[in-house]
Amino acid sequence: MVPPVRDARLDVLRGLALVMIFINHVPGTHWEGWTSRNFGFSDAAEGFVFMSGLAAGLAYSGGFRRAPFWPATTRVWGRAWTLILVHMTVTVIALGLTGAAALWFGLHEMTRINNVPPLLADPLAGFLGLALLSHQLGYMNILPLYAVLLAVTPALLIAALRVPLALVAVSVAVWLVAGSLRIAPPTWPVPSIWFFNPLSWQLLFVLGLVSGTAMKRGRRLVPVRRWLVVLSAAVVGCIMVWAIWDDLGARLNAGMFALRDTWLPDFLLDYDKTFVSGPRVLHFLALAYLLSALPAVRRACEHPAAWPLAVLGRHGLTVFALGTVLAFAGQAVKLAGLRVGLERDLLLDSAILVAGLGTQLAVAMVRERAAGRRRLGASPPPAARR
C-alpha cells in the first residue's frame, strides 16, 4: 500500500498561524498591524484551534473505527496530559522571566501585566489556581483549552466517524447555548471566566475534527463548488473592506451593534473572542473554505519557499511553547526600549521578531532532523522489504 501523502497546507498554514500568534503576543510592534486580525473579524487563534481539530482527526480517527477503543483513547489522553505539562512548564518559565525582568532590570511593569498581579497579591491562592487551570497568565490560554478539548476527543471521534452531521449539529447547539446564556468555566481566585471558553471554541475544534476524519478517508466535509468559492471570496473580501476602511467600518459596526441591542443574543452580533462571536465564525469559515478550495493555495504551500512555515507547523507544540516564552522576553525588551525612548521603533521591533522567530525555526529544524533520523532508523533494510 502506498502511504498517504501529507497535505502541505496543514503544516504551512499552521506554521503561518504560529508566526502571527507570536507577533501578536509581543504587543506594540509595527508588525502586529500586518497580522490577519487586522484584515477580518477572526485571527490566528481560530485557525490554530480548527487545525488542531483537523490534525486530531487525521492522527487519531483510525483507532476509533472499531472496538476496542481503549488503546486509542489512552493515546489521545496521553497527548492531553502532555499539553498540560507543557503549559505548566511554560507558565513557570514565564513567571521566572517576569521576576528576572523586575529584579535584575527594574522592569516592574512586567509584574503588572499578563494576569500576574493576582499571584503577587495572594500567592497561595494564585498558585493553586495555576495548578487547577482556573488561573491562566495572559497569552497562555490556548493550551488549557486544547487539553480540555482533547480530553473529550475520543467521544467526539466515535461520533464523527458514525454520525458526523449530527455531531456538527450538537456542536452548533452547544455554541449557541453557551454564547446566549454566557456559560463558561469560572476562573479562581479572580472571579471571571476562561478567556477561551471551551463550550464555545469546541465548535471550531469539532469542525476541524470532522474535516480531518473525512480527509483521512480521502473525502472533503464540504465539497468544492464554484458558487461556494465565489460566496466565500465575497464574504472574505467584504469583511476585509469593513475591517480596513475606518469610516465605512464605523457605520457598519453601528448598524450591527444596533441589531445586537434588540432581542437577538449579543454574541451573534459583536466581536467577542471568549464566546467566538457570530462575525468571527462567519469570517473564519469563509476564509477556511476559500483556502481549502483554491488550487493556488495548495501550490503555494507545496512550493520550496514555504518550507520554513511547514517546519514550524509540523512541530507546532514545541514552536508554540517556545514562542510563548520568547514573547514574554520580547515584552520585557519592548518595555526596556520604551524607557530609552524607542516606542514603536522599527529596528527594535524587527530585531525582536527576527530573533524570536529565528530561534523557533532553529529549534523546529533540530526537531525535524531528529524525526528524520528516527524514521530512517525505523525503516527495515532493503532485504527485509523484499
N, C-alpha and C positions, 0 to 999 in steps of 0.2 A: 504494500500500500504506500502511495506517495504521501508524505506528511503535508498537512495544510500549510499554505504559505501565510506567514504572519502579515496582517494588514498594516502597512506602514502608517496609515492615517492615525491609528490609535496611538502609536508611540510619538509621532511628531506633534499631533495636536495636544496630547497630554504634556509633552515637553514644553510646548508654547504656553499652555496654561500655567505650568510651574514657573516659567520665566516671568509671566505677568503677575503671578501671586507674589513672587519675591520683590518685584518692583513696587507693587502696591503696599507691601509690608515695610517699606522704608519711606514713609510719607514725607512729602515736601520736596521731592526731587523734580527736576524738569521732565524726567522720563515718564512719570506716572500719568501725565496728560496724554500719553500715546498708547495706553493700555485699553483693552476692549471696553471697559466700563464707561469710557468717555464717548463711545460711539453707539451706545444702545442702553437698554434697561438692565440687562444681566451682565455678569462679569465672569472672571475666570473660575470663581468658586462653583458656579453652576456646571461649567464644563468639567471640572475636576470630579464632582460628585457623580455626574452622569457617566463619565468614562470609568470611574471606579466600579460602578454597577456593571458597565459593559465588560470590563476586564474580569469581574467576578463571574459573570455569565459564561464567558469563554473558558475560564480556568476551572470552574468547579461544577458546571452543569452535568458533565459526563458521569460524575459519581452519583447523581440523583435520578438517573433514568430508570433504575430498578433497585429493589431492596436487596441486601441490607443497606441502609443509608448511613449507619453509624460511622464507618471509616471516612466517608466524605464529609460528614458533619464535624468530626474531630479535626479534619484538615482546615475547614473554614474557621472553626473556633480557635484553632491554633494561630491563625493569621490575625484574628481579632485580638487575641492576647498579646501578640507581637506589637500590634498598633498601640495598645495601652502602655506596654513597656517603653516603646519609643517615645510616646507622649510624655510619660513621666520623666524619662531621661532628658528630653529636650527642655522640659519645664525647669528642672534643676539647673541645667547649664545656663538657661536664660536668666534665672534668678542670680546665678553666680556672676554673669556678665553685668547684670544690673548693679549688684553690690560692688563689683570691681570699678565700674564707672563712677559710682558715688564716692567710694572710699579713696581710691587712688587718683582719680582725675577730677574730683569735685563736681561731677555731673549729677547733682542731686535731683535734677529734673527727671532722671530715669526712674526714680522711686515714686514719682507722682503720676506715672502713666502706665498703660498696659495692664491695668487692674492689679497693680502691685500694692497700692495703699492699704487695702483690707488685710493683707498679710502682715504688714508692719503694725497696724492698729491692734490686731488680735492674732498673734502668730499661731496659738494653739488651734483656734477655730479655723483660721485660714489654711493651715497645712492639712488639717483634717478634711477641709473642703477640697483641697487639691487631690488628696488620696481618693475621695469619693467621686471625683469628676464633677462635683457640684460647684467648684470654683475654678475658673479657667482664665489663664492670662490672656491678654489681648493678642490677637493674631495666632492663637493656639486653640482654635475651636473646631477645626475640621477633623483632626484625628479622633477625638472623642465621638463625634458624630459618625464617622466611618466605622469605628469599633462597634457602636450600638447597632448600626445597620448590618454589619457582618454577623452579629450575634443572631439576628433573625433571618439571615440569608438562607440557611438550609430549608426552612419552611417556605420562603419565597421561591426558591428554585424548584421545589416539588410542585408548587402551584404553577410556576412559569412554564414548566415542561408539559403540563397537562391542561391547564385552563388559563392560558396567557391573557386573553382578553378579560376574563373575569378578574384576574389579579390586577390588571390595569384599572378596571372599574372600581374595585375596592380601594386601590391606592388613591385614585382621584377623590373618592368619597371621604377618605381619612384626611386628605389635604384640605378639602372644603370645610369639614367639621372643625379641624384644628385651627384653621385660619379664621373662620367665622366666630368661634367661641373662645378664641385666644387660649387654646390648650397647649401647654408646653411643659417640659420638665423644669422644676424650680431650681434655682441656684441657692447656695448657702455657703458662708454666713451672710452674704449680701443678698437680701430678698429681691430676686428678679427671676428671669427665665433664661434658658440656654439661648445664646446668640444664634446658633444654628439649631433650630428646633427639629429634632428627628422626625416628629409626626408630620412635618411639612416637607422637609427635604427628602423624605423617603420617596416622594413622587418621582424626582429626577433619578434617584438610585434604581427604583423599580423599572422605570422606562429604559434605563441603561441595561439592567439585568435581563429584561425580556428581549431587548435587542441583541444582547450577547448570546443568549440561548438560541435565538433564530440564526445568528451568524454562524454559530457552531454547527448548525445543520445545513449551512450553505444557502440560507434564505435571508430576506430582509423583513423586519417587522412591518415597515410601511414601504410598499413598492415605489419605484421611481416612476412618477407620472409627470408628463410635461406641465399640466395645469398646476400641479402641486409645486413644482420647481418655480414656475412663474409667480404663484401666490406667495411662496416663501421669500423669493427675492424682493417682491413688492413690500412685504411686511418689514424685512430687514432694512430695505432702502428708506422707507418712510420713517421708521423709528430712528435711523441714523440722522436724517434731516431734523427730526424732532429733537434729538439729543444735542446736535451741534449748532443749530440755529436758535440763538438765545431768545429772540423776540417771539418767534413762532412757538418755540417750546414753552415759553411762559403762558401764552394764550391757550395752548392745548392742555397744559397742566391745569390751568384754572378751570377749563371745562371738565376735565376728568375728575378733579377734586370736587367739583360741584355735584357730579353724579355720585361720587363716593359718599357725600354727606346726605344722600337720600336713604332709602330703605335697604340699599344693597350693602353686603358685607364690606367693611373698609378695605380689607386686604386685596380684594379683587380689583381695586382701582387706586392703588398707591404703589410706592416703591419699597415696601417693607421687605428687608432681606431675611429677617428671622422667620417669617411665615411664607417666604418665597411667593411674593405677591403675583397677581394675575399678569400685569405687564411684564414682569421678569420671566415668567414661564412662557408667555407668548413669544417674546423675543428670542429666548433660548431655543425653543422648539423649532421656530422658523430657521434660525441660524444653523442648528444642528442638522436639520433635514437638508438644507442647502449645501452644507459642507459634505454631507454624505452622498449627495446625489450628483454633484458636478464632477465629471471626469477630470477636469483641470486640477481639482484639489488632490485627487489620487496621484496624478502625475507629479505635482509639486512635492508631495510628501515622499514619493519614491525617488526624487532627484538626489544625487550625491550631496548637493549643497545643504540638504536638510538633515544630514547625519548628526550634527550636534544636538538638535532638538530630539531626534529619535533616541539617541543615547540617554539624554536626560529623562525622556518618557519611559524608557524600559526599566529604569531604576528609580521610579517615582517616589517610593517611600524614603529611600536614602536621600534623594535630592530635596524632597520637601522638608525632612527633618533638619538637614544641614542648612538649607535656605532659611528656615525659621531662626536658627541660632545666629546665622550671619546677618539676618535682618535686624536682630537686636543689637549686634555690634555696629551695623550701619546706622541705626538710630542714634547710638552714642556718638559716632563720628559726626553725624549731622548736627547734634547739639553742640559738640565742640567747635564745629565750624561756625555756628551762629554766634558763639562768644567772640570770635575774631572777625565778625562782620561778613562771613561767607554765607549769606542767606540765598538759597536757590542758586548757588554757584555751579555753572555748567561743568566746569572741570572737576570739582569735588564730587558732584553727583555722578558724573560718568566714572570717576575712579572707584567710587563705592560699588556701583553696579558691575563694572568690569571685574573688579576683584572678587565680588560675591559670586557672580555667575561663572567666572573663570574657575573658581575653586570648586563649585558644584560640578562643572563639566569635567574637571580633572578627576574628582572622586568617582563620578559616574563612569569615566573611561577605565579607571582601575577596576571597578566592579565588572565592567563589560569584558575586560581582558580575562579576569579571573573566571567569569562564567564561561567564556570560550574554552578555557583550559579544562574546565570540569566537563564540558560537553565532549571534548576530544578524548578525555580520559574514560568517559563512559561509553564511547563508541567501540564496538567489537572490532578486532583486527580483520583485515580483508578476508583471510582464510575462514574466519568464523561466519562471515556473511554469505559465503557461497552455499 
